[in-house]
Amino acid sequence: MTDIAAITTPGVSFGLAGPSEKLDPAHLPVRGDLAHIRLAGKVFVPHYVVPMPHRVNGAGTQVFSAARTDAEVLADLPTGTPFQVLDLAGSWAWGQVGTDEGGVVGYVPAAALHAEP
């Protein structure tokens, strides 16, 4: 059996304090499996991710509520719009519009994005 004292960090408290903060999933990059690194210490998820900066290419694209074209459209993005990719899965990117907090969070076709240097 593992000794709990051996695997805890001495002098560090991980207790909960106060009520949970209400989250706005439309503008806060957090899912059940991962969140933006800036949310570490604010939300509890298995993985925190450093965003990969991208821009919308071609004729623009749309942000969807799910990784499918028949999902609700959350926003229209013109060419050149910054998009912070937090997850790439198949032909979809999940992330947040813009370069700072507050942009719409959702799914964009990965082919509609190009990575910034």
Buried (B, 14 or more C-beta within 10 A) or exposed (E): EEEEEEEEEEEEEEEEEEEEEEEEEEBBBBBEEBBBEEBEEEBEBEEBBEBBBBBBBEEEBBBBBEBEEEBEEBBEBEEEBBBBBBBBEEEBBBBBBBEEEEBBBBBBBBEBBEEEE
